[in-house]
Amino acid sequence: MRCEKVQANKCIILIVCYMTTTGPLAQEENDKKYTTLERVVQEFSRFPVIVVGDMNGHVGILGEKVSENSHKLIDFCERNEFENLNVTIGNGLHTWEGKECKAAIDYVLVNDEARHHVREMYVDENEFDIDTDHRMLVLKYKWGGKEVMQEISSVKEKWCLKAANWEEIDID
């Protein structure tokens, strides 16, 4: 991934990710993912960076107990000075619903460079009909004088993430 020849005001870095929920290797796998994510956001810190995804963590938005994945998410945001838009400006609370349970586990995180362009972020609870148990995350973003509405869905794809060698991922 390279943006060095692109002017900083013409490039937005969008990162979509998924954190594992449970299992014997989940925390180790998530540690590796957060390490890689942190390397990428630090490499592109001069650009507007948006991280969106199913973080499978409860940060207390709905009054629930803060989970291990949430501690990792909160620590990542604090270390890298990212704002969790679900917490600060998100209009709508739960991002997932299933088995008579609602949870906020999908998030939009932005660095300061990206935050200046954000006009609105909300969790769609009724407007869009998508075939998933996750809610659509909607980000209204102003870029280059134009206001755009970016629909961000955190629908999970089936990728072979377990086979990835996270230490060997080269961001150059």
MDTraj code that builds the backbone (N, CA, C; nanometers):
import mdtraj as md
import numpy as np

residues = "MET ARG CYS GLU LYS VAL GLN ALA ASN LYS CYS ILE ILE LEU ILE VAL CYS TYR MET THR THR THR GLY PRO LEU ALA GLN GLU GLU ASN ASP LYS LYS TYR THR THR LEU GLU ARG VAL VAL GLN GLU PHE SER ARG PHE PRO VAL ILE VAL VAL GLY ASP MET ASN GLY HIS VAL GLY ILE LEU GLY GLU LYS VAL SER GLU ASN SER HIS LYS LEU ILE ASP PHE CYS GLU ARG ASN GLU PHE GLU ASN LEU ASN VAL THR ILE GLY ASN GLY LEU HIS THR TRP GLU GLY LYS GLU CYS LYS ALA ALA ILE ASP TYR VAL LEU VAL ASN ASP GLU ALA ARG HIS HIS VAL ARG GLU MET TYR VAL ASP GLU ASN GLU PHE ASP ILE ASP THR ASP HIS ARG MET LEU VAL LEU LYS TYR LYS TRP GLY GLY LYS GLU VAL MET GLN GLU ILE SER SER VAL LYS GLU LYS TRP CYS LEU LYS ALA ALA ASN TRP GLU GLU ILE ASP ILE ASP".split()
xyz = np.array([
    [0.0851, -0.1165, 0.0000],
    [0.0000, 0.0000, 0.0000],
    [0.0900, 0.1231, 0.0000],
    [0.0775, 0.2094, -0.0991],
    [0.1596, 0.3297, -0.1064],
    [0.0741, 0.4512, -0.1350],
    [0.1040, 0.5587, -0.0663],
    [0.0388, 0.6866, -0.0928],
    [0.1432, 0.7968, -0.0991],
    [0.2711, 0.7618, -0.1041],
    [0.3747, 0.8636, -0.0950],
    [0.3749, 0.9621, -0.2107],
    [0.3287, 0.9235, -0.3304],
    [0.3246, 1.0153, -0.4433],
    [0.1936, 1.0911, -0.4525],
    [0.1020, 1.0604, -0.3621],
    [-0.0284, 1.1256, -0.3599],
    [-0.0237, 1.2394, -0.2586],
    [-0.0783, 1.3527, -0.2938],
    [-0.0833, 1.4641, -0.1999],
    [-0.1726, 1.4277, -0.0825],
    [-0.1332, 1.4719, 0.0351],
    [-0.2075, 1.4379, 0.1566],
    [-0.3525, 1.4839, 0.1506],
    [-0.3812, 1.5921, 0.0794],
    [-0.5186, 1.6411, 0.0751],
    [-0.6019, 1.5721, -0.0317],
    [-0.5472, 1.4720, -0.0985],
    [-0.6212, 1.4018, -0.2024],
    [-0.6333, 1.2529, -0.1746],
    [-0.6000, 1.2115, -0.0561],
    [-0.5994, 1.0689, -0.0242],
    [-0.6685, 1.0462, 0.1094],
    [-0.7613, 0.9511, 0.1113],
    [-0.8264, 0.9075, 0.2347],
    [-0.7911, 0.7598, 0.2515],
    [-0.7481, 0.7239, 0.3683],
    [-0.7162, 0.5843, 0.3964],
    [-0.8373, 0.5237, 0.4677],
    [-0.8999, 0.4255, 0.4048],
    [-1.0145, 0.3548, 0.4623],
    [-0.9716, 0.2120, 0.4920],
    [-0.9860, 0.1728, 0.6171],
    [-0.9475, 0.0391, 0.6601],
    [-1.0720, -0.0307, 0.7134],
    [-1.1027, -0.1466, 0.6596],
    [-1.2164, -0.2262, 0.7054],
    [-1.1593, -0.3502, 0.7729],
    [-1.2060, -0.3782, 0.8942],
    [-1.1494, -0.4921, 0.9661],
    [-1.2540, -0.5673, 1.0461],
    [-1.2151, -0.6834, 1.0905],
    [-1.2999, -0.7723, 1.1697],
    [-1.2152, -0.8328, 1.2809],
    [-1.2638, -0.8265, 1.4036],
    [-1.1965, -0.8883, 1.5165],
    [-1.2734, -1.0137, 1.5570],
    [-1.2010, -1.1174, 1.5897],
    [-1.2578, -1.2457, 1.6271],
    [-1.3274, -1.2345, 1.7630],
    [-1.4357, -1.3091, 1.7792],
    [-1.5117, -1.2993, 1.9040],
    [-1.4534, -1.3832, 2.0164],
    [-1.4594, -1.5130, 2.0029],
    [-1.4181, -1.6001, 2.1124],
    [-1.3365, -1.7161, 2.0581],
    [-1.2919, -1.7984, 2.1491],
    [-1.2154, -1.9159, 2.1109],
    [-1.0764, -1.9087, 2.1701],
    [-1.0079, -2.0215, 2.1710],
    [-0.8772, -2.0273, 2.2379],
    [-0.7716, -1.9368, 2.1742],
    [-0.7814, -1.9114, 2.0460],
    [-0.6803, -1.8293, 1.9802],
    [-0.7287, -1.6884, 1.9479],
    [-0.8510, -1.6548, 1.9878],
    [-0.9107, -1.5266, 1.9500],
    [-0.8292, -1.4070, 1.9985],
    [-0.7910, -1.4046, 2.1243],
    [-0.7195, -1.2893, 2.1769],
    [-0.5814, -1.2750, 2.1145],
    [-0.5139, -1.3864, 2.0940],
    [-0.3830, -1.3820, 2.0281],
    [-0.3972, -1.3309, 1.8839],
    [-0.4985, -1.3796, 1.8143],
    [-0.5247, -1.3360, 1.6768],
    [-0.5586, -1.1871, 1.6732],
    [-0.6429, -1.1420, 1.7653],
    [-0.6796, -1.0006, 1.7702],
    [-0.5600, -0.9117, 1.8047],
    [-0.4715, -0.9598, 1.8928],
    [-0.3494, -0.8839, 1.9239],
    [-0.2677, -0.8617, 1.7969],
    [-0.2545, -0.9651, 1.7159],
    [-0.1795, -0.9539, 1.5903],
    [-0.2483, -0.8572, 1.4941],
    [-0.3806, -0.8644, 1.4887],
    [-0.4551, -0.7735, 1.3997],
    [-0.4389, -0.6292, 1.4455],
    [-0.4490, -0.6044, 1.5751],
    [-0.4331, -0.4681, 1.6254],
    [-0.2906, -0.4175, 1.6033],
    [-0.1911, -0.5050, 1.6168],
    [-0.0529, -0.4649, 1.5898],
    [-0.0369, -0.4218, 1.4445],
    [-0.0937, -0.4998, 1.3530],
    [-0.0884, -0.4651, 1.2107],
    [-0.1657, -0.3367, 1.1833],
    [-0.2850, -0.3257, 1.2399],
    [-0.3668, -0.2064, 1.2220],
    [-0.2929, -0.0829, 1.2729],
    [-0.2286, -0.0962, 1.3863],
    [-0.1545, 0.0165, 1.4429],
    [-0.0383, 0.0578, 1.3534],
    [0.0326, -0.0377, 1.2968],
    [0.1419, -0.0060, 1.2034],
    [0.0898, 0.0713, 1.0831],
    [-0.0241, 0.0309, 1.0299],
    [-0.0803, 0.0965, 0.9118],
    [-0.1241, 0.2388, 0.9450],
    [-0.1977, 0.2567, 1.0537],
    [-0.2462, 0.3914, 1.0852],
    [-0.1319, 0.4860, 1.1215],
    [-0.0261, 0.4349, 1.1816],
    [0.0896, 0.5194, 1.2104],
    [0.1628, 0.5570, 1.0824],
    [0.1721, 0.4631, 0.9899],
    [0.2379, 0.4895, 0.8611],
    [0.1657, 0.5998, 0.7839],
    [0.0338, 0.6041, 0.7932],
    [-0.0458, 0.7003, 0.7170],
    [-0.1079, 0.8080, 0.8058],
    [-0.0445, 0.8382, 0.9166],
    [-0.1029, 0.9315, 1.0136],
    [-0.1203, 1.0724, 0.9589],
    [-0.0474, 1.1104, 0.8563],
    [-0.0632, 1.2456, 0.8014],
    [-0.1846, 1.2556, 0.7085],
    [-0.2451, 1.1411, 0.6777],
    [-0.3642, 1.1359, 0.5936],
    [-0.4894, 1.1208, 0.6797],
    [-0.6056, 1.1561, 0.6253],
    [-0.7298, 1.1211, 0.6949],
    [-0.7454, 0.9684, 0.6936],
    [-0.7582, 0.9094, 0.8111],
    [-0.7699, 0.7640, 0.8231],
    [-0.9032, 0.7312, 0.8896],
    [-0.9791, 0.6412, 0.8250],
    [-1.1056, 0.5927, 0.8783],
    [-1.0931, 0.4417, 0.8957],
    [-1.1207, 0.3934, 1.0151],
    [-1.1218, 0.2496, 1.0423],
    [-1.2658, 0.2133, 1.0729],
    [-1.3178, 0.1154, 1.0012],
    [-1.4554, 0.0726, 1.0229],
    [-1.4577, -0.0791, 1.0275],
    [-1.5420, -0.1330, 1.1142],
    [-1.5513, -0.2777, 1.1146],
    [-1.6248, -0.3358, 1.2326],
    [-1.6349, -0.4646, 1.2268],
    [-1.6959, -0.5449, 1.3318],
    [-1.5849, -0.5762, 1.4314],
    [-1.5796, -0.4988, 1.5380],
    [-1.4736, -0.5135, 1.6371],
    [-1.5115, -0.6133, 1.7463],
    [-1.6352, -0.6617, 1.7418],
    [-1.6823, -0.7607, 1.8385],
    [-1.6466, -0.7240, 1.9817],
    [-1.6696, -0.5983, 2.0152],
    [-1.6419, -0.5518, 2.1501],
    [-1.7521, -0.4620, 2.2003],
    [-1.7769, -0.4678, 2.3288],
    [-1.8799, -0.3859, 2.3932],
    [-1.8099, -0.2779, 2.4754],
    [-1.8255, -0.1512, 2.4357],
    [-1.7577, -0.0422, 2.5058],
    [-1.8469, 0.0268, 2.6071],
    [-1.9666, -0.0236, 2.6285],
    [-2.0559, 0.0303, 2.7294],
    [-2.1618, 0.1249, 2.6775],
    [-2.1748, 0.1406, 2.5465],
    [-2.2746, 0.2307, 2.4886],
    [-2.4148, 0.1937, 2.5347],
    [-2.4419, 0.0651, 2.5442],
    [-2.5750, 0.0184, 2.5834],
    [-2.5807, -0.0192, 2.7315],
    [-2.4790, 0.0193, 2.8065],
    [-2.4758, -0.0122, 2.9490],
    [-2.4239, -0.1520, 2.9784],
    [-2.3710, -0.2185, 2.8782],
    [-2.3217, -0.3544, 2.8967],
    [-2.1805, -0.3554, 2.9550],
    [-2.1396, -0.4710, 3.0045],
    [-2.0061, -0.4899, 3.0592],
    [-1.9028, -0.4746, 2.9468],
    [-1.7940, -0.4046, 2.9759],
    [-1.6871, -0.3854, 2.8775],
    [-1.6105, -0.5167, 2.8637],
    [-1.5985, -0.5639, 2.7393],
    [-1.5351, -0.6937, 2.7124],
    [-1.3858, -0.6788, 2.6842],
    [-1.3164, -0.7929, 2.6759],
    [-1.1729, -0.7942, 2.6449],
    [-1.1461, -0.7285, 2.5099],
    [-1.2284, -0.7596, 2.4093],
    [-1.2114, -0.6962, 2.2785],
    [-1.2299, -0.5450, 2.2890],
    [-1.3184, -0.5019, 2.3764],
    [-1.3420, -0.3587, 2.3945],
    [-1.2217, -0.2896, 2.4550],
    [-1.1572, -0.3552, 2.5505],
    [-1.0357, -0.2971, 2.6088],
    [-0.9303, -0.2761, 2.5010],
    [-0.9178, -0.3719, 2.4111],
    [-0.8225, -0.3585, 2.3009],
    [-0.8609, -0.2414, 2.2103],
    [-0.9896, -0.2286, 2.1813],
    [-1.0387, -0.1198, 2.0973],
    [-1.0148, 0.0157, 2.1639],
    [-1.0508, 0.0279, 2.2897],
    [-1.0321, 0.1534, 2.3633],
    [-0.8840, 0.1892, 2.3708],
    [-0.7995, 0.0913, 2.4017],
    [-0.6549, 0.1151, 2.4087],
    [-0.6000, 0.1595, 2.2726],
    [-0.6453, 0.0949, 2.1644],
    [-0.6020, 0.1334, 2.0302],
    [-0.6373, 0.2796, 2.0025],
    [-0.7609, 0.3174, 2.0324],
    [-0.8055, 0.4559, 2.0089],
    [-0.7218, 0.5545, 2.0901],
    [-0.6962, 0.5238, 2.2156],
    [-0.6183, 0.6141, 2.3006],
    [-0.4742, 0.6258, 2.2531],
    [-0.4103, 0.5139, 2.2224],
    [-0.2702, 0.5166, 2.1785],
    [-0.2519, 0.5925, 2.0476],
    [-0.3491, 0.5818, 1.9580],
    [-0.3356, 0.6397, 1.8243],
    [-0.4168, 0.7670, 1.8045],
    [-0.4777, 0.8159, 1.9126],
    [-0.5574, 0.9384, 1.9106],
    [-0.6690, 0.9315, 1.8064],
    [-0.7428, 0.8205, 1.8092],
    [-0.8588, 0.8014, 1.7226],
    [-0.9846, 0.8293, 1.8026],
    [-1.0834, 0.8832, 1.7346],
    [-1.2132, 0.9090, 1.7964],
    [-1.3095, 0.7985, 1.7546],
    [-1.3801, 0.7422, 1.8500],
    [-1.4827, 0.6420, 1.8220],
    [-1.6132, 0.7181, 1.7985],
    [-1.6523, 0.7306, 1.6716],
    [-1.7693, 0.8112, 1.6369],
    [-1.8990, 0.7539, 1.6932],
    [-1.9056, 0.6237, 1.7147],
    [-2.0249, 0.5646, 1.7762],
    [-2.0487, 0.6243, 1.9135],
    [-1.9417, 0.6531, 1.9845],
    [-1.9511, 0.7048, 2.1205],
    [-1.9753, 0.8555, 2.1204],
    [-1.9074, 0.9292, 2.0314],
    [-1.9107, 1.0751, 2.0390],
    [-2.0243, 1.1403, 1.9608],
    [-2.0517, 1.0945, 1.8373],
    [-2.1558, 1.1615, 1.7582],
    [-2.2572, 1.0659, 1.6968],
    [-2.2364, 0.9363, 1.7148],
    [-2.3248, 0.8369, 1.6532],
    [-2.4700, 0.8557, 1.6934],
    [-2.5563, 0.8544, 1.5950],
    [-2.6993, 0.8683, 1.6200],
    [-2.7626, 0.7308, 1.5967],
    [-2.7851, 0.6603, 1.6997],
    [-2.8320, 0.5218, 1.6910],
    [-2.7368, 0.4380, 1.7734],
    [-2.7864, 0.3407, 1.8427],
    [-2.7006, 0.2722, 1.9375],
    [-2.6576, 0.1329, 1.8949],
    [-2.7516, 0.0429, 1.8769],
    [-2.7099, -0.0951, 1.8499],
    [-2.6760, -0.1134, 1.7020],
    [-2.5714, -0.1918, 1.6790],
    [-2.5257, -0.2175, 1.5418],
    [-2.5484, -0.3617, 1.5004],
    [-2.5898, -0.4440, 1.5948],
    [-2.6131, -0.5863, 1.5687],
    [-2.7349, -0.6300, 1.6479],
    [-2.8120, -0.7203, 1.5870],
    [-2.9309, -0.7705, 1.6547],
    [-2.9501, -0.9167, 1.6172],
    [-2.9715, -0.9987, 1.7180],
    [-2.9951, -1.1397, 1.6919],
    [-3.0292, -1.2138, 1.8190],
    [-3.1072, -1.3192, 1.8047],
    [-3.1431, -1.4055, 1.9181],
    [-3.1919, -1.3250, 2.0383],
    [-3.2838, -1.2332, 2.0139],
    [-3.3426, -1.1511, 2.1190],
    [-3.2383, -1.0690, 2.1951],
    [-3.1335, -1.0308, 2.1263],
    [-3.0258, -0.9540, 2.1876],
    [-2.9842, -0.8423, 2.0919],
    [-2.9503, -0.7271, 2.1466],
    [-2.8989, -0.6156, 2.0678],
    [-2.7640, -0.5762, 2.1255],
    [-2.6709, -0.5379, 2.0376],
    [-2.5375, -0.5014, 2.0827],
    [-2.4768, -0.3957, 1.9911],
    [-2.3829, -0.3210, 2.0439],
    [-2.3042, -0.2268, 1.9649],
    [-2.1641, -0.2856, 1.9522],
    [-2.1354, -0.3466, 1.8365],
    [-2.0057, -0.4126, 1.8163],
    [-1.9351, -0.3673, 1.6885],
    [-2.0043, -0.2874, 1.6051],
    [-1.9468, -0.2354, 1.4812],
    [-1.9180, -0.0874, 1.5035],
    [-1.8008, -0.0416, 1.4604],
    [-1.7597, 0.0944, 1.4945],
    [-1.6989, 0.1679, 1.3758],
    [-1.7052, 0.3020, 1.3828],
    [-1.6340, 0.3897, 1.2905],
    [-1.5370, 0.4709, 1.3755],
    [-1.4081, 0.4568, 1.3452],
    [-1.3015, 0.5260, 1.4175],
    [-1.2306, 0.6198, 1.3201],
    [-1.1967, 0.7388, 1.3642],
    [-1.1283, 0.8341, 1.2765],
    [-1.0136, 0.9019, 1.3503],
    [-0.9086, 0.9354, 1.2750],
    [-0.8036, 1.0180, 1.3331],
    [-0.8434, 1.1641, 1.3182],
    [-0.7630, 1.2539, 1.3733],
    [-0.7966, 1.3956, 1.3729],
    [-0.8061, 1.4510, 1.2306],
    [-0.7200, 1.4023, 1.1411],
    [-0.7228, 1.4480, 1.0018],
    [-0.8568, 1.4163, 0.9360],
    [-0.9120, 1.3006, 0.9643],
    [-1.0409, 1.2619, 0.9057],
    [-1.1567, 1.3295, 0.9782],
    [-1.1430, 1.3497, 1.1088],
    [-1.2535, 1.4043, 1.1885],
    [-1.2973, 1.5418, 1.1397],
    [-1.2024, 1.6210, 1.0877],
    [-1.2343, 1.7547, 1.0380],
    [-1.3342, 1.7516, 0.9217],
    [-1.3422, 1.6391, 0.8531],
    [-1.4287, 1.6277, 0.7356],
    [-1.5627, 1.5605, 0.7656],
    [-1.5741, 1.4976, 0.8822],
    [-1.6966, 1.4254, 0.9174],
    [-1.8077, 1.5240, 0.9506],
    [-1.9218, 1.5070, 0.8863],
    [-2.0374, 1.5918, 0.9145],
    [-2.1402, 1.5195, 1.0008],
    [-2.1502, 1.3887, 0.9806],
    [-2.2494, 1.3115, 1.0560],
    [-2.2133, 1.1638, 1.0464],
    [-2.2457, 1.0913, 1.1499],
    [-2.2330, 0.9455, 1.1495],
    [-2.3505, 0.8915, 1.2264],
    [-2.4153, 0.7914, 1.1696],
    [-2.5241, 0.7297, 1.2433],
    [-2.5352, 0.5829, 1.2082],
    [-2.6017, 0.5119, 1.2973],
    [-2.6309, 0.3708, 1.2763],
    [-2.7728, 0.3635, 1.2234],
    [-2.7880, 0.3126, 1.1018],
    [-2.9202, 0.3027, 1.0417],
    [-2.9974, 0.1908, 1.1086],
    [-3.1156, 0.2224, 1.1546],
    [-3.1977, 0.1213, 1.2187],
    [-3.3194, 0.0843, 1.1360],
    [-3.3489, 0.1604, 1.0309],
    [-3.4689, 0.1313, 0.9525],
    [-3.4573, 0.1635, 0.8038],
    [-3.3764, 0.2598, 0.7664],
    [-3.3764, 0.3136, 0.6313],
    [-3.3342, 0.2131, 0.5240],
    [-3.2269, 0.1404, 0.5486],
    [-3.1741, 0.0484, 0.4494],
    [-3.2102, -0.0952, 0.4863],
    [-3.2556, -0.1711, 0.3901],
    [-3.2899, -0.3108, 0.4123],
    [-3.1756, -0.3961, 0.3582],
    [-3.0883, -0.4388, 0.4462],
    [-2.9762, -0.5231, 0.4047],
    [-2.9931, -0.6597, 0.4700],
    [-2.9513, -0.7614, 0.4007],
    [-2.9720, -0.8992, 0.4447],
    [-2.8602, -0.9423, 0.5393],
    [-2.8660, -0.8912, 0.6627],
    [-2.7664, -0.9250, 0.7627],
    [-2.8229, -0.8946, 0.9009],
    [-2.7586, -0.9466, 1.0029],
    [-2.7997, -0.9149, 1.1391],
    [-2.7275, -0.7911, 1.1918],
    [-2.6431, -0.7306, 1.1072],
    [-2.5737, -0.6072, 1.1417],
    [-2.6475, -0.4880, 1.0824],
    [-2.6376, -0.3741, 1.1465],
    [-2.6968, -0.2500, 1.0978],
    [-2.5969, -0.1787, 1.0068],
    [-2.6484, -0.1005, 0.9147],
    [-2.5646, -0.0201, 0.8266],
    [-2.5084, 0.0985, 0.9054],
    [-2.3787, 0.1211, 0.8918],
    [-2.3161, 0.2399, 0.9491],
    [-2.3075, 0.3431, 0.8375],
    [-2.3535, 0.4651, 0.8626],
    [-2.3565, 0.5684, 0.7595],
    [-2.2690, 0.6846, 0.8048],
    [-2.1789, 0.7256, 0.7165],
    [-2.0873, 0.8349, 0.7443],
    [-2.1083, 0.9438, 0.6403],
    [-2.1391, 1.0634, 0.6852],
    [-2.1514, 1.1795, 0.5969],
    [-2.0209, 1.2560, 0.6101],
    [-1.9525, 1.2740, 0.4975],
    [-1.8150, 1.3215, 0.4956],
    [-1.8017, 1.4336, 0.3933],
    [-1.7397, 1.5428, 0.4296],
    [-1.7196, 1.6536, 0.3352],
    [-1.5751, 1.6496, 0.2873],
    [-1.5596, 1.6407, 0.1559],
    [-1.4267, 1.6272, 0.0979],
    [-1.4171, 1.7157, -0.0250],
    [-1.3216, 1.8061, -0.0281],
    [-1.2994, 1.8908, -0.1442],
    [-1.4194, 1.9773, -0.1791],
    [-1.4901, 2.0249, -0.0782],
    [-1.6043, 2.1108, -0.1029],
    [-1.7323, 2.0364, -0.1345],
    [-1.7244, 1.9034, -0.1485],
    [-1.8429, 1.8235, -0.1782],
    [-1.8787, 1.7406, -0.0562],
    [-2.0071, 1.7343, -0.0289],
    [-2.0527, 1.6521, 0.0811],
    [-2.0973, 1.5183, 0.0252],
    [-2.0431, 1.4125, 0.0771],
    [-2.0772, 1.2793, 0.0297],
    [-2.1279, 1.1961, 0.1452],
    [-2.2171, 1.1060, 0.1120],
    [-2.2689, 1.0138, 0.2122],
    [-2.2137, 0.8774, 0.1769],
    [-2.1329, 0.8231, 0.2630],
    [-2.0707, 0.6936, 0.2398],
    [-2.1413, 0.5917, 0.3269],
    [-2.2053, 0.4948, 0.2635],
    [-2.2695, 0.3879, 0.3387],
    [-2.1637, 0.2817, 0.3639],
    [-2.1436, 0.2521, 0.4888],
    [-2.0418, 0.1557, 0.5265],
    [-2.1115, 0.0385, 0.5921],
    [-2.1017, -0.0767, 0.5316],
    [-2.1635, -0.1947, 0.5887],
    [-2.0548, -0.2857, 0.6432],
    [-2.0771, -0.3400, 0.7591],
    [-1.9782, -0.4281, 0.8197],
    [-2.0208, -0.5742, 0.8032],
    [-2.0739, -0.6070, 0.6881],
    [-2.1119, -0.7446, 0.6603],
    [-1.9843, -0.8269, 0.6502],
    [-1.9827, -0.9403, 0.7175],
    [-1.8635, -1.0245, 0.7207],
    [-1.8503, -1.1049, 0.5926],
    [-1.7300, -1.1041, 0.5386],
    [-1.6961, -1.1882, 0.4243],
    [-1.6216, -1.3093, 0.4797],
    [-1.6217, -1.4188, 0.4057],
    [-1.5472, -1.5375, 0.4479],
    [-1.4094, -1.5321, 0.3841],
    [-1.3105, -1.4908, 0.4603],
    [-1.1727, -1.4859, 0.4156],
    [-1.0923, -1.5827, 0.5007],
    [-0.9804, -1.6204, 0.4538],
    [-0.8948, -1.7125, 0.5271],
    [-0.7983, -1.6322, 0.6152],
    [-0.8527, -1.5638, 0.7134],
    [-0.7716, -1.4794, 0.7995],
    [-0.6829, -1.5607, 0.8936],
    [-0.7283, -1.6791, 0.9300],
    [-0.6495, -1.7613, 1.0214],
    [-0.5173, -1.8040, 0.9591],
    [-0.5156, -1.8142, 0.8259],
    [-0.3947, -1.8568, 0.7572],
    [-0.2996, -1.7401, 0.7294],
    [-0.3438, -1.6173, 0.7554],
    [-0.2601, -1.5007, 0.7272],
    [-0.1420, -1.4955, 0.8237],
    [-0.0275, -1.4608, 0.7713],
    [0.0906, -1.4420, 0.8537],
    [0.0999, -1.2927, 0.8841],
    [0.0375, -1.2487, 0.9944],
    [0.0208, -1.1073, 1.0244],
    [0.1530, -1.0354, 1.0434],
    [0.2564, -1.1033, 1.0935],
    [0.3867, -1.0386, 1.1138],
    [0.4547, -1.0050, 0.9814],
    [0.4210, -1.0794, 0.8767],
    [0.4871, -1.0617, 0.7473],
    [0.4139, -0.9650, 0.6539],
    [0.3030, -0.9099, 0.6970],
    [0.2289, -0.8174, 0.6102],
    [0.3103, -0.6910, 0.5952],
    [0.3383, -0.6547, 0.4709],
    [0.4202, -0.5381, 0.4399],
    [0.3287, -0.4264, 0.3930],
    [0.3344, -0.3128, 0.4598],
    [0.2470, -0.2025, 0.4229],
    [0.3106, -0.1109, 0.3179],
    [0.4287, -0.1462, 0.2704],
    [0.4920, -0.0647, 0.1658],
    [0.4383, -0.0950, 0.0302],
])
top = md.Topology()
chain = top.add_chain()
for i, resn in enumerate(residues, 1):
    res = top.add_residue(resn, chain, resSeq=i)
    for name in ("N", "CA", "C"):
        top.add_atom(name, md.element.get_by_symbol(name[0]), res)
traj = md.Trajectory(xyz[None], top)
